[in-house]
Amino acid sequence: MLEPLSPSPQVIEIEAEEQAKVEWLHSATDESFAAFDRGEGVSPSSAGEIDTFVNDAIEEGRAPRRTTRA
């Protein structure tokens, strides 16, 4: 009978990175829903306000981020 193949170190690393992304997304989702439940958030009243909010978020995403990692 054939032995099952073990994943390569690269595959193990990729899977760990993907798991970390899933855990981060889960945490961010929990935080977002908790903020919504507390009544925090954005309540745009026009299409222009939505456009402004989205454009600001896009620009914020392009800004360099500071990290606390060494």
C-alpha angles and dihedrals in degrees: 000000000000122000115237114252119250117228116255120250088254092055091048090051093048091049091050091050091049091049090051090052091051091049091049091049091049091051092047091049092050090049092048094050091047090053090049091050089052089054095252120137144072125306107186115195099196143030089251092057090050091051091049092048093049094045091049090050091051092051091047089053090054094052117101112259127224115228129204092210120111 
